[in-house]
């Protein structure tokens, strides 16, 4: 079709495990094949074209607002590995774009990311995905490319968080308008200052999106409260639910009542136990396993069916592949998809019947995890916490939030938590906590030394706590608080959270295990100079510089 092919088989550097911290060029370290990577690039390209048409025609309807966040979610690391799924999203994006062009009488030939589109079959779509112009490498200037990808990944994170809120019936049209505006600017902007400002604005809307999701979760399921979560198993068949989606969990629990099947959480679904709403289900029995990098071993031992509601899916082994079900944005070739009924609810009957035929889970561990320290619960303890700070019993809070990952370097976070002085308290959320939440780190006057706010989706809680402490302590600057930030990242939702923190003015964040590969030296230098961002060194050195 006359397109210039991209210089490598594929190119992807959006996650922390990008090969050599430069980029994956043959297959993704995450497990995605080159065709999926190429099609995901084409999907982002398609979304930009759709946004451009919406922006230029001042057009935004419910169908577009429903599509864009979900389509963005599909391109996040460890969400969808199925080329057919991605292709369907591409076709839907083109269909929406063409409908708007026809309605608004725009000249298609004058529209970037639109005029080149001419396809009759799937082979044409695949050929388009190989074009250099749809790759992240299409932008030759590495600093402009770096800023554009920083914004793109932040917007992908916003799209994911917005999808969760929308699944619970909560929405904010201003966030959609920003996504459309920002993706349009990414099409043709070449101005570094404009793009840097857009990155900071992305942080603003990341805060707004996280606040919306917090409202959706707490108004639907109540404010998280201090809870002990069982790590053992019962002698009954079970279903393991992983990912992040609380609405999916609610429907599963309703449909499994009285069936003799237990439900267990995995990875980022652990914090569901903290919500009052879910405590009424006596067959909602505990958490099984840890973070996503270890799921192949844990899923095998669970024995029953597993439901992946969102990220973080690892390509499943053949030994348990027939027990994995997907829903929402998640996809992998050969996995069964949960049917959606006409009323929009999901039908888990096949999973339940599958579970009844399976052995109970193989025990992994015993004991409990204590969590539920989201902002409402922490603020209820504010007087006790402030007194401990003023008396010197709590010298510092250390935010150790974010994502887990496969690299052996992640052992750093376990050692860091173990070596922190006894007068420090860890604030956490996300799956990075599995590196230390099961350690016995004690408490300070009854305040646990690890306060888990919940999922990465609950990062807003940590911001609320910081801002409230600033107010109570009468400080002018959030950076005057006795809070240090040692954050682990992996995927694009973490990029949205990072931009949110920068927008709130937080400085001197330590980011690890590595700085993002998509940051050019010049862009990284600006972030270092403006915000004091750095990366991890040794445990002892980092404790000295963060805690003293």
N, C-alpha and C positions, 0 to 999 in steps of 0.2 A: 504493500500500500504506500510505499514511498517514504516511510518514516526512518529516521536515523536511529539505529539500534543503540542501546545503552552500552557503555564500555565494559561492563562486567556482567556475568550471568544474572546477578541480582545485586542490589546494594541496600542494606538496612543497618542503621546504627541508632535505632530509637531506644534500645534498652541498655541496661547496665552491663549485660554480658556480651555485647557486640564483640565479635572476634578480634583479639589483640587490642581491644579498646579502640578499634578503628572502624570496623564495620564488617558485616557478614556478606560475602561475595559469591558463595557457592550454595550454601544452605544456611538457614538460621540456626544459631546455637539453641534457640527456643524449640526447634524441631520443625519449623515450617519450611516447606519446599520452595524452590525459587519461583515456581509459577504462582504460588499463593502470595509471596512477597511482591511480585510484579503486579498482580491483580489488586492487591491492597493499595499499592501506589496509584494505580489507575482509579480505584475507588475514591481516594483522597482528591485526585485530579478532577474526578466527576463532581464531587461535592463542591469543590472550588468553583467549577463552572456553573453549577446550580445556584450557589450563593451569589455569584456575579450577576446572574440573570435576575435573581430576587432583589438584589440591591439596586440595580439600574432601573428596574421597573417598579420599585417600591411595593413589591408583592410578597406576602407571607401568609400562607393559610395553614389550617390545622394539619393537612396531609404533609406539607413540607416540614412543619415543626415536629411531627411524629417521626419522619424519616431521618433527618440529619443527625440527631444525637445517636440513634441506633446505628446508623451507617458508620459514624465515627467510632463507636464502641467496637464494631467488628474489626477495626484495624489496630486495636490495642494488642500488645504482646500477650500471647498465651490465651487468646479468646477464640479465634476461629482459624482452623487449619484446612478448611474445606473450600477448594477453588470454586465449586459449584455454588456454594452459599454466597461467596464474595461476588461472583458473576451476577447472581440474581440482584444483589444490592446495586451493582453498577447499572444494570438494565433499568431498575426502578428509578435511579437517579436521573438517567437520561430521559426516561418517560416523563418524569415530573418537570424537568427542564424544558422539554419540547412543548409540553402543555402550557407552560407559562409564556414561552416565546410566542406561541400561537395566540394566546389570550391578549398579550400586551403589544403585539405587532412589532417586536424588536427585530432588528436585522441580524439574523444568525451569523452571517459572514463577517460581521464586525465584532463579534463577541469572543474574547479569549476563552480557551478551553472548550469551545463549542463548535467553531467552524470546521475543525478537523474531524468531527464525529460523523462517520458514515460507516455503518456496519450492517451486515445482513445475517451473520451467524456468529457462533461462539468463537470460531477460528479468527475472525476479524478482531474480536475483543482481545483475544490473547496476543495477536500481533500488535495491537495498539499498546498493550501493557508493556511491551518490550521497547517501546520508543523512548529515546533519551528525554524527550520533553516532558514525560510524565514521571520521571525518576526524581528523587531528591537531588540528584546530581545535575539536574537541568539548569540550576543556577550556578554559573561558573565562579562567581565571586564567593570565596569561602566564608567571609564574614557575613555577607547578606544571606547566604545559604544557612549559616549557623543561626542567625536571628529568626529566619523564617521557620526553621525546624523547631526551635525553642517555642515559638508561638503555636505552631501546628500541634506539637505534642501537648502543650498546655490546654489547647482547645479540645484535643482528643479526651483528655482527662475530664474537662468540663462536660463534654458530651456523655461520658460514662456516668458521672454523678447526676446529671440532669435526667438521664434515662431512668435511674433508680427512683428519683422523685416523681417523675411522670407515671411510673408504674403504680405509684400509690395515689395518683390523682392530683398531684401538686405540680404547678407549672409557673413560669415567669416569662412572659413574652419578651421582656427586655433582654434576657439572657440569649434568647434565640436571635434577636436583632443584632446583638453584639457578635455572635458567631458568624452571621451572614456578613456583617461589615468587615470583620477581621479576615475572614477567608477571602473576601473580595480584594482587600488590600494586599494579601499575599500573592495574588495573581500578578500584579504589575508594579508593586512598590520596589524601588531600588535604593531608598534613602535609609541609611543606617540609623539616624536619629529617630525618624518616624517609626521604624520597626522596633527600636528599643522602647520607645514610649508605648507602642502597641503591646509589647511583652508585659509591661507594667500594668496596662489596662486589662490584659488577660488575667493577671493576678487579682485585680479588683473583682472581675466577674467570677473568678474561681471562688473567692470568698462568698460572693452572693449565692453561688450555686451550692456550696457546702452548707450555707445557712438555710437555704431552701430544703435541702435534703434532711438536715437536722430537724427542721420543723415537720417535715413529712413523717419521719420516723417517730418522733416523740409524740406528735398529736395522734398518730395512728396506734402506737404500741405502748405509750407511756414513757416517762423518763427512766433511763437505766438506773438500777439501784445495786448496791453492794450484794454480790451473789457468789456462792460457792458452786462451782461447776464440777460435776463428777467426771473422772477420767477413766473409770472402769466400764465394764460391759455387763449386760444381763443375759440370762440364758433364753433369749428369744430372738427370732430373726429380726434384722434391722435394715433400715435404709439410711445411707449416709448422704447428707446434703452439704455441698461445698459451694464456694463462690461468695456472693455478697447479698443476694436478693431476699429481703425479708418477706415480701409478698408471696413469693414462691413457697417459702417455708410455711407461711400461714395456711396456704391452700393444701399443702402436703399434710400438715398436722390435722386439719379438719377431715381430710379424706382417709386418714389412717386410724381415726378414732374407732376403737372397738374391733379392730382387725387382728389384734395379736401381734402387730408389727411395731417395733420401737423405731424412733427417729433419733439419729445422732448428728451432731454438727462436725464439720471439718474445717480447719484453717480459719479463714476470715468469717465463717458463720458462727464461730464460738460466741461472740458478743450477743447473739440473739437471746442467749440464756439470761442476759442482764435485764431484758425488757419485761415489765410486769405482765404484759398481755400473754406472753408465751408460757408463763408459769402454771397456767390452768391445765395444761396438757400433761397428764401423768405418764404418757408414753414418750415424752420428750426427755430423754434420760441422761444425756451428757455429751461430751466432746470426745472424738476419736482421732488420735494422731496429732500432727503438728502442722507445719507450714507446707506450702505447695511443692517445694523441691523434693520432698520425701514421699509424695503421694503414690508413686509406683509400688513401693513396698507396702505402704499402709492400705491402699485400695485392694491389693492382693489379699491381705490378711483379713480384711473386713468381711469377706465372704458373701455379703449381700449386695444389692444394687446401689449404685452411686449416681447422684444427680448433680450435674455441673450447671449452676445457674448463671454464672458470669465467668470472668477470669478467676482463677488461674489454672487452666488445664495444661497438663503435660501429656504429650502423645502417649496414649495408653498401650500397655503391653497386651499381646494376644491372649495371655492367660486370664485376663479379666475384662477384656474389651467388650465382651457381650453383656457385661453388667453395668456399663456406663451409659447414662442417658443425658441428653443435653436439652437446653431450652434457651429462649432469648437469643442473644447475639452469639452464643457459643456454637461451635461446629467442628466436627472432625469426620473425615470419610468413614462410613460404616457404622457410626454411632446412631442409636435410635433417638428420635426427637419427640419430646413430650407434646401430645396433641393439644391444640387450643380449641375450646368449644366456641360456639357462635356467640355466647355472651361474654367472651373474652377470658373466662377462667380456664385453667389448665386441668387436664384430665390425667391423673396419676394412677389410674386403675391398673394399667399394665405393669407399672413398677411395683405396685403393692402385691399383685399376684405373683410377680417374679420373686419378691422378697420372701413370700410364704414358703417357697420351695428351697430356700437357702438355709445353710447352717447359721447359727448365731455368730457374731463377730469373734475372732480370735483375740483374746486380751493382749493389749500392748503395754499397759501400765495401770497403776492404781493411784489414788490420791485425788486432790482437787486443785482447781485453779480459782483464785479469788479475783474478781473483776467488777466492773460496773461503775467505774469512777469517771463518768462523763461529767460535763460541766455542772449540771443541776445537782448531782450528788457531791461533787467536790465543793461547790459553793455552800452546800448545807454544812460542810465541815470547815467552812472558811475561818471561823473564830479560832478553832483548834489549830488549824494550819498556821494562821497569822501569829498566834501566840508562840508556836514552835519556832517560827522564823525569827521573831523578835527576841526570843530567849536564847537564840543561837543553837537550839537543838537540831534545827534544819538549817544547814549552811547554804545548801544549793539544791535546786531542782535541775535535773538533766533530762531533756527531751530526747528519748531514744525511740523515735517512731519510724514509720515507713515500711519498707518491703524486705522480705527475706529473699535469698537467692542461693544458687548452687555453689558459688565459688568457695573454696576452702578458706579464703580470706574472711568470710563471714564469721568464722570462729572468734575473730577479734571482738565482736559485740558481746559474746558470752564472757570472755575474759575481762572486758571493760566493765561490765556490770558487776562481776565478782570483785574486782579490785577497787570499785568506787568506795570512798570513805563512808563510814557508817552513819555520818550525819548528812547524807545526801538522799534524795528521793527521785526515783525515775518516773517520768511521765511518758506514757506510751500509748500507741494505737497502731493498727496495721499488723501484718504478719511478722514484722521484724521482732515482735515481742517473744516469739517462740524461742528465740536464742537465749532468753533469760527468765521468762515468766514462771517456769517450773522450778527455778532455784529457790532455796530457802534463804532469802536476804533479810528476813526479820522485819521489824517495824520501829517506828519512833513514837513513843507515847501512844501506841495503838494505831498509828497511821502506817499502813503498809509501805514498805520502801519501793514497791512497784505499783503504780496506780494505772490500771488499764482503762482507757476511755472507750475502747471498742475497735471497730474496723478502721481501715484507712479512710472509709467514708465518714468517719467521726472525727477527722482531723480538726474540724471546726471547734470541737470541744476544747482542745488544747489552746486554741486562740482565745476563746472566751475566758478560760481560766486565767491566762496571762494578762488579758486586758482588765479583768476584775481585780487581780492582785495589784496591778499598776494603780488602779483607782483607790483601792483600800489603803495601800501604802503611801499614797499621795505623791507618786513619782510623775515626772514630766515625760519621760521617755521609756518606752517598753524595754529598751536595752539596759536600763538601770536595774531591772529586776534581777533577783538572784536565780536566773534561769540560763542554762547553757544548752546548746543544740548540737547533738551528735546523731545525725539522721542517716539512715540507710535508704537507698532508693533502688528501684529496679525498672519500673515501667512508667507509662505516660500519666497515669493518675498522680503519681508522685511528683511529676513535673508541674502539674496544676497546683499541688499543695505547696511546692517550693515557691512558685510565683505568687501564691496567696500570702505566704510569709514575708516575701520581699515587699509586696504591696503594703503590708501592715507595718513595715519599717524594721523588721527583725534583721539584725546584723550578726556577723561572725558565726554563721552556720557552718558546721563541719559536715561535709557530705561524703559518703563513701559507699562501697569500698573504693570507687574511683569517681572522678569527675566525668560527666557525660561525654561520650565520644563526639557528639554533634556540636559541642562547643569548640569553636575555632580558638586558637591562642589569643587572638585579639579580643574576642567576645568574653572569653574566660578572664582575661586581664581586667576588663571593665567591671565584671561582676566582683572580682577580688577587690579592686580599688574602691568601688562604690558601696559594696555590701560586706566586704570582708570574708567572702566565701572561701573555704579551703577544703582540703581533703584529709583523710585520716593519715596518721603516721604510726607510731607505736602506742600501745595501750598506756604505758607509763608517761610518755610525753604528752599524750592527749589529756590524761587526767590532770597532769600538772597545769596545762594551759587552760583547760576548761573549768577546773574546780579549784586549783591552787593548792 
